[in-house]
Amino acid sequence: MSKNKDIFGEAAKAYYFNEDQTPITVKSPDFDDDTIPVAYLFRDYAEMPVLEQAALEMCEGTVLDVGCSVGSHSLYLQKKGLEVTGIDISEASVEIAKKRGFSQAQVQDFYKIENGRFDTLLFLMNGSGIIGRTENLPKFFQQCRKLLNENGKILMDSSDLIFLLDEEPEIFEEYYGEMQFQISWKDHSSEAFDWLYIDPETLKKAAEDNNFQCTIVKEGEHYDYLAELRPL
C-alpha cells in the first residue's frame, strides 16, 4: 500500500473532478474503523453542524482558517466580506479550494508561520486535533499569541471523549483524549498521527496556564463544544 500522506487531498480531487465517492477510512488502535464521506468536505453552510455555524458567525476582522481543506468554511466567510486566509498541509486540497473560488488558500504548516497578524484564528472539525498531545498545548498557545492581533481571539471546537470510557479517567496513564489515527483511501495510506480531543475543563486549565481566557460559548448535543480563547 502506498504511503501517500495526502489522503484527504487525493480523495477530494477524485470527488471534485470525477465524482468519485469512495469514502476515506479512519483507523485507530482503540476503536473500530470509521469512514468519512468525501462529500462532507464540500458541505455548504446549511449542511454544517450548529457549532461550525456558530463559529463562522463569530468570526471578525482578518481570519486565518487553519486546516481549511477544500475551503468550505473560508468560502462562506469570503462571501460575508471578511478578509480570510486559509492554510492546509494538503497540496491537493488547497488546489481544489482555489478552483472553488478561494484564492487565499495556501499550503502551510500552522506551526511554521512566521508572518501575519489576525483578528480570528479558526480551528474547526475538531480543531483541537492539530495540537496532537496535551504536552504540546504551550507550543500551541505560544504560536497563537504570535499570530493574533491585540484583542484577537481563537475559535475552536472539540469533544470530550469521556463518554467512551468504561473506567474513571484518573486511572489512565495518558490523557484519554490523546488519540492516534491512520487514514486511508483506496490503495493510499497515511502514517499514524496524533490527534487531540480535549474536554472543556482541561482546555480551560491549559488556557489559564498559558495566560489565555477560555469561554465555552456553545455546546453540541453529544459532548462537543465551541470555545473562544483570548490572550490576557
N, C-alpha and C positions, 0 to 999 in steps of 0.2 A: 504494500500500500504506500502510495506517495505521501511523504511528509510535507505536504503543501500547507503552509500555515495560514494562507488567506482563504479560509474556508467560506466565511461569510461573503467575501467578495466574489469568489468563483460561483457560488450559488446565486448571488444577486445578478451577476452578468447573465447566467443561463436563463434566469427568470425574465429579466428585462428584455433581452434580445430574442429569446426563443420560446418564451412562455413555459419553460421547464419548471415544474412544480415539485421536483424531488426535494423533500424536506432535509433539513440539517439535523443530524443526530448528535445528542449531547450525552456523553458517558461520564460517570463518576463511580469511584470505587465504593461509595456509600449508598448509592441508590440505583434503581433500575434505569435503563436507558430511557431518554425522553427525546422528543422531536420538536423542532421549531419550523412551522410553515414559512417558507421564504416570503410569501405574500405579506406576512406580518411586518416585515421590514419596510414595506411600501404603503402602510396604512395612512389614511388621512386623519384629520383632527377628530372627526365624528367616530372613528373606529378606535381611537386611543383610550386607554384606561383613564379613569377620572383623575388619578394622581398626576398623570402626564399632562392632561388638560389644565389642571390647576397650576402646575409648574410653568407651563407656557404662558398662562395669563399673568403670572407674577414676574416674568422676565422684564427687565428695564434696561434702557440705555444700550451700551455696546455689550454684546453677548458672545461668549465662547461656548459652543456646543461641543462638549468633549465626548468622543465616541459617536460622531454624527452619523455613521453608517451611510446609507444612501440618501440622507438629507431630509427625512420626513419632518422632523421637528424644526429644523432650520428653515425649510421652505415655508412652513406656517408663520414663523417669526418674520421671515423676509416679507411675506405678504402683508403683515401687520405694519411694516415700515421700520422695523428695528434693524440696526446695523449688526449683523451676525456673522461670525466666522465659525466654521466647523472643522474639526480635526478628527482624523481616524488613522490608525496604523494600517488599515486595509486599502491598498492602492486601487484595487478594482472597485471597492465601494465608493471611494472618492470619485473615481471616473464616472460612475453611474450618477452620483449626486450632481455632478456638473452637467451631465446630459439632461437631467431632470430640471435644470434651471438654477441650481445653487452654485453660483460661480465662485463663492468664497470658501469652498471646501478645499482642505489641504491634507496631504499625507504628513502627519506629525505625531510624535510621541508627547503626550501631555507633560511628562516629567523633563523633557528636553527643551521646552520652550524657554527662550531667553528674553524675548522682547514682546511687548504688548501689554496693555492695561485694559481691564474690562470692568464693567459695572455688574455683570452677572456671569457666573460660571455655572453651566448647566450640565448635570450628570444624571441621565435618565436610563431607563431599562435596567434597574438595579445598579444605579450609578456608583454605589459604594464598591462595586466589584473591582474597579480599577485599583483600589488600594491594596488588594491581594491578601494581606495578612494584617492583623492588628498591630504588629510591630512596625508597620510602615505608616501608621497614622501621623506621627510627627513629620515625616517627609511629605506626606500629602498636604497637611496644613501649611507647611513652610512654602511649598510651591504655590498653593492657592493665594497666600498672603502676597507673594511676589507679583502675582498677576492681577490682583484686584485693585481697582481704584479706591480712593477714600470713600467710605460709605457703601462699598460694593458688597455683594452677597454671593453665597453658594446656594444653589437649589439642587437637592439630591434626593433620590428615592432609594429605599431599601426595604428589606423584610427581616423580621425576627423569626429565625428558624426553630424557636423553642417548641413549636407545636409538633415538630418531627421527632422530638426526643422521648424516649421511654423512661429516661432517668433524669435526675436533677442535674443541671449543667455544672454544678460545683464539682462533680466527680470526674469531669473530663480534664485531661492533662492540657489539651489545647482548647482554644475558644471554639464553641460549637458552630459558629458561623463561618469558620475558615474552611472553604471547600476547595477541592481540586477537580478540574474538569478537563475533558478532551472532546473536541468536536470533530465530526467527520461528515463528508458529503461525497456520495458515490465512492470513487477509489482514492479520495484525498483525505488525509487525517492530520490534525494538528498535533503538536507536542502537548503534554499535560501542562496546565497553567493554574495558578492560584486565583481564587475569586472570593471576595469577602461579602457576606451578608452580615449586617450589624444591627443589633437591637437598639432601640431608642436610648435607653439609659447608658449603654456603653458608648454610644456616639456622643451623648451629652457630656459624659465624663472626659472623653478624649478631647472634645472641643474645649472644655474648660481648662484642661491641662495645657492646651496649646493657644490659650488666650483668644478663643472664639466663643461666641454665644450661639447656642443651638436652640431653635424653636421648632417643635413638631407642628406644622401648620395644617396638615390634613392626614387622616388615617383612612386606609382602604378597608375592604371587607374581610381580609384574611391576613392579619399580622403585617401588612405592608403599610408604608407611611411615606410622607413627603416632609423633608426637613429643610429649614432655612438656617444657614450659618453665616454669621457676620464676625469679622475680626474686631477685637476690642482694642 
